[in-house]
Amino acid sequence: MSDIAGPIHHAAAKGYTSRAGTYARGRPDYPPEILQWLRQRLRLESGKSVVDLGAGTGKFTNYLVKTGAHVIAVEPVPQMREQLAGLLPDVEVREGTATAIPLPDNSVDALTCAQSFHWFATRAALAEIHRVLKPGGRLGLVWNTRDENVEWIVRLSTIITPYEGDAPRFANGTWRQVFPFDGLTPLKEDHFHHAHTGTPEDVIVNRLRSVSFIAALPADEEARVVEKIRAMIEATPALSGKAEVSVPYSTVAYWAEKVA
């Protein structure tokens, strides 16, 4: 599919279009400390405005709402926008992309990209982000990552990694190549730890089904991946037969300020 700014990466376009509901159920929330981070690092409060770029189904958008700021969610995938609007009816939801943000120059106090910046990490995207930020406005980049110090999480990654193809991922670090960027201060970073707790079907199976390149697979091939994941769960004493499990996550949050 394509949107107002041109093509979305094929894995995101197909996967997120077909699996918006799975995404909403399977993705973890963020650590409670992220709310204070938004208030301190991005200076969000009542009277301020913030764009959530690549907002998806609104997992992160909800934390922006809690700061009291005016929130504008920008998302190119219609199915994702529909999920977000149902979850957060008071949020202003707009169609747009990282290279075509539907806002005037120097118009918002902050802009966040949660689980999304690696999809559009180009200098053109940063130039567009820089355009809509007010002088002194702040950019926040946030990612949740599974803690691969846990052996069974490494095994999960081994199951899905062969399917990633050319899909951009936070872990490979290529998104960093667009920094430093003129007009933005150097990135600073903070780290948090938390867990995603729920049924194995939701926090493991549905979480991995929501990964773009898994969601984009043909139905029979996705079914084989899901079968491998469920077999791994059954073979792991820490997971097998459990009504509830906890998946440990690390959250990394970067921020920079518009200086020119």
matplotlib code that plots the C-alpha trace (Angstrom):
import matplotlib.pyplot as plt

x = [0.0, 1.1, 0.0, 0.2, 4.0, 4.8, 5.4, 5.6, 8.0, 6.3, 6.7, 5.0, 2.3, 1.3, 1.9, 0.4, -2.6, -3.5, -2.6, -3.7, -5.8, -3.0, -0.6, -2.9, -3.2, 0.3, 2.5, 3.8, 3.1, 5.8, 7.4, 5.6, 8.7, 8.1, 5.4, 7.9, 10.4, 7.9, 7.3, 11.0, 12.9, 10.3, 8.7, 5.2, 2.4, -1.0, -0.7, 1.9, 1.4, 3.0, 2.9, 3.1, 4.6, 3.9, 1.5, 0.2, -2.7, -1.9, 0.1, 2.4, 0.0, -1.9, 1.1, 1.3, -2.4, -1.6, 0.9, -2.0, -0.6, -2.6, -1.8, -1.8, -1.4, 0.0, -0.2, -0.2, -2.0, -5.8, -6.4, -4.0, -5.7, -9.0, -7.7, -6.2, -9.4, -11.4, -9.0, -8.4, -11.4, -10.2, -6.9, -6.6, -5.8, -4.3, -3.1, 0.5, 4.1, 7.5, 8.2, 4.8, 3.6, 0.3, 1.2, 2.6, 6.2, 7.3, 4.0, 4.5, 6.5, 7.5, 7.4, 7.7, 8.5, 7.8, 8.7, 8.7, 11.8, 13.8, 11.1, 11.8, 15.3, 16.3, 17.6, 14.5, 12.4, 14.5, 14.3, 10.5, 10.5, 12.8, 10.3, 7.3, 9.1, 9.1, 12.5, 13.5, 11.1, 12.2, 12.3, 11.8, 12.7, 11.6, 11.9, 10.9, 13.3, 13.1, 15.8, 18.0, 19.9, 17.1, 17.8, 14.3, 14.0, 17.1, 15.4, 12.3, 14.5, 16.2, 12.7, 11.7, 15.0, 15.3, 12.1, 13.2, 14.5, 15.1, 12.7, 14.4, 15.0, 16.0, 18.5, 20.7, 21.4, 21.3, 18.8, 21.8, 23.4, 21.2, 22.7, 24.2, 21.8, 22.2, 19.6, 19.3, 21.4, 23.2, 21.0, 20.9, 19.5, 17.8, 17.1, 14.3, 13.3, 9.9, 7.9, 5.0, 2.8, -0.2, -1.1, 1.6, -0.7, -0.9, 2.6, 4.6, 2.5, 0.5, 3.5, 5.6, 2.7, 2.6, 6.2, 5.9, 7.7, 5.9, 2.5, 3.3, 4.0, 1.5, -1.0, 0.5, 4.0, 2.9, 1.1, 4.3, 6.1, 3.4, 3.6, 7.3, 6.7, 4.1, 6.3, 9.1, 6.7, 5.7, 9.3, 10.4, 9.7, 9.5, 6.6, 4.9, 1.5, 1.6, -1.6, 0.5, 4.1, 6.3, 8.5, 11.3, 11.8, 14.4, 13.1, 15.6, 14.5, 16.5, 15.9, 17.2, 16.3, 15.8, 18.4, 18.1]
y = [0.0, 3.6, 6.8, 10.5, 10.6, 7.5, 3.9, 2.5, -0.4, -3.5, -5.4, -2.6, -2.0, -5.6, -6.7, -3.8, -3.6, -7.3, -7.6, -4.3, -6.2, -8.6, -5.7, -4.0, -7.2, -8.4, -5.4, -4.6, -1.4, 1.0, 1.3, 3.6, 5.8, 6.8, 9.3, 11.2, 11.0, 12.7, 15.5, 16.1, 15.3, 16.5, 19.1, 18.0, 19.4, 21.2, 23.9, 22.1, 20.2, 16.9, 14.7, 11.0, 10.0, 6.5, 6.2, 2.7, 1.6, 4.2, 2.1, 5.0, 7.8, 7.0, 8.1, 11.4, 12.0, 11.5, 14.5, 16.8, 18.0, 18.3, 15.1, 14.7, 11.1, 10.8, 7.3, 6.1, 2.8, 3.1, 0.0, 1.3, 4.7, 3.0, 1.0, 4.2, 6.3, 3.6, 3.4, 7.2, 9.1, 12.4, 12.3, 14.2, 11.5, 12.4, 10.5, 11.2, 10.0, 11.0, 12.9, 14.5, 15.5, 17.4, 20.4, 23.9, 24.9, 25.5, 24.3, 21.7, 21.6, 17.9, 14.9, 11.3, 8.1, 5.0, 1.7, 3.5, 5.6, 2.7, 2.5, 6.0, 6.8, 9.2, 12.7, 13.7, 12.5, 14.3, 17.5, 17.2, 16.6, 19.6, 21.6, 21.1, 21.4, 24.9, 26.3, 24.6, 21.8, 18.2, 14.9, 11.7, 8.2, 5.2, 1.5, -1.6, -4.5, -8.0, -8.8, -11.4, -12.2, -14.7, -17.9, -18.7, -15.2, -15.9, -19.0, -17.0, -14.6, -17.6, -18.7, -15.4, -13.8, -15.9, -14.2, -10.6, -10.0, -6.4, -5.1, -2.3, -3.1, -1.1, -3.8, -3.5, 0.1, 1.5, 4.2, 5.9, 6.7, 9.8, 11.4, 13.9, 16.2, 19.9, 21.8, 19.1, 18.6, 15.3, 12.4, 11.7, 8.5, 6.9, 3.2, 1.5, -2.1, -3.7, -6.8, -7.7, -10.0, -12.0, -15.3, -17.0, -16.7, -12.9, -11.9, -14.4, -15.8, -12.6, -10.4, -12.3, -12.5, -8.7, -8.4, -6.8, -9.4, -12.3, -10.6, -10.2, -13.9, -16.0, -17.7, -21.2, -20.0, -17.8, -20.9, -22.9, -20.1, -20.0, -23.8, -23.5, -20.8, -22.8, -25.9, -23.8, -22.7, -26.3, -27.4, -24.6, -25.4, -21.7, -21.3, -24.7, -25.0, -21.5, -19.4, -16.3, -15.5, -12.4, -11.3, -9.0, -5.9, -3.1, 0.4, 2.8, 6.5, 9.0, 12.8, 15.8, 19.5, 21.7, 24.4, 26.1]
z = [0.0, -0.2, 1.6, 1.2, 1.3, -0.8, 0.0, 3.5, 3.9, 2.6, 5.9, 7.8, 5.2, 5.0, 8.5, 10.3, 8.0, 8.5, 12.2, 13.8, 16.4, 17.3, 17.6, 20.1, 22.2, 22.0, 22.5, 26.0, 27.8, 28.9, 32.4, 34.8, 34.9, 31.3, 32.4, 34.5, 31.7, 29.3, 31.9, 32.6, 29.4, 26.9, 29.3, 28.6, 30.6, 30.2, 27.6, 25.6, 22.3, 21.2, 18.1, 18.4, 15.0, 13.8, 16.7, 15.8, 18.0, 20.7, 23.2, 23.8, 22.9, 26.1, 28.2, 26.3, 27.1, 30.8, 30.8, 30.1, 26.8, 23.6, 21.7, 17.9, 16.7, 13.2, 11.6, 8.0, 8.4, 8.4, 10.5, 13.2, 13.2, 13.7, 16.7, 18.2, 17.7, 19.5, 22.4, 22.8, 21.4, 22.6, 20.8, 17.5, 14.9, 11.5, 8.5, 7.7, 7.5, 8.8, 5.6, 5.4, 8.8, 8.4, 10.6, 10.1, 10.7, 14.3, 15.7, 18.4, 21.6, 21.3, 19.0, 20.0, 18.0, 20.1, 18.4, 15.1, 14.3, 12.8, 10.0, 8.7, 10.0, 7.2, 7.1, 5.2, 8.1, 10.6, 8.5, 8.6, 12.4, 12.8, 10.7, 12.9, 16.2, 17.8, 18.7, 21.9, 21.1, 21.9, 20.1, 22.0, 20.6, 22.6, 22.2, 24.2, 23.8, 25.1, 27.7, 25.9, 29.0, 29.5, 27.7, 26.5, 25.0, 23.0, 21.7, 20.7, 18.7, 17.0, 15.8, 14.2, 13.1, 9.9, 8.6, 9.1, 5.5, 4.9, 7.6, 9.6, 13.3, 16.3, 17.3, 14.2, 15.0, 11.5, 12.6, 14.4, 11.1, 10.6, 13.8, 14.5, 12.7, 12.3, 14.3, 17.0, 20.1, 20.4, 21.6, 25.3, 26.7, 29.7, 30.5, 32.4, 33.1, 33.4, 32.6, 30.3, 32.3, 31.0, 29.4, 27.3, 24.3, 24.6, 25.9, 23.8, 20.9, 20.0, 20.7, 18.2, 15.7, 15.9, 14.6, 11.2, 9.2, 10.9, 10.4, 6.8, 6.2, 4.2, 6.5, 6.3, 6.9, 9.9, 11.3, 11.2, 13.1, 15.7, 16.0, 16.7, 19.3, 21.1, 21.1, 22.6, 25.4, 26.1, 26.3, 28.7, 32.4, 33.3, 30.8, 30.3, 31.8, 33.3, 33.2, 33.5, 32.7, 32.7, 29.8, 30.9, 28.9, 28.7, 27.6, 26.1, 25.7, 23.7, 23.5, 21.7, 21.5, 18.4, 18.6, 15.2]

ax = plt.figure().add_subplot(projection="3d")
ax.plot(x, y, z, "-o")
ax.set_aspect("equal")
plt.show()
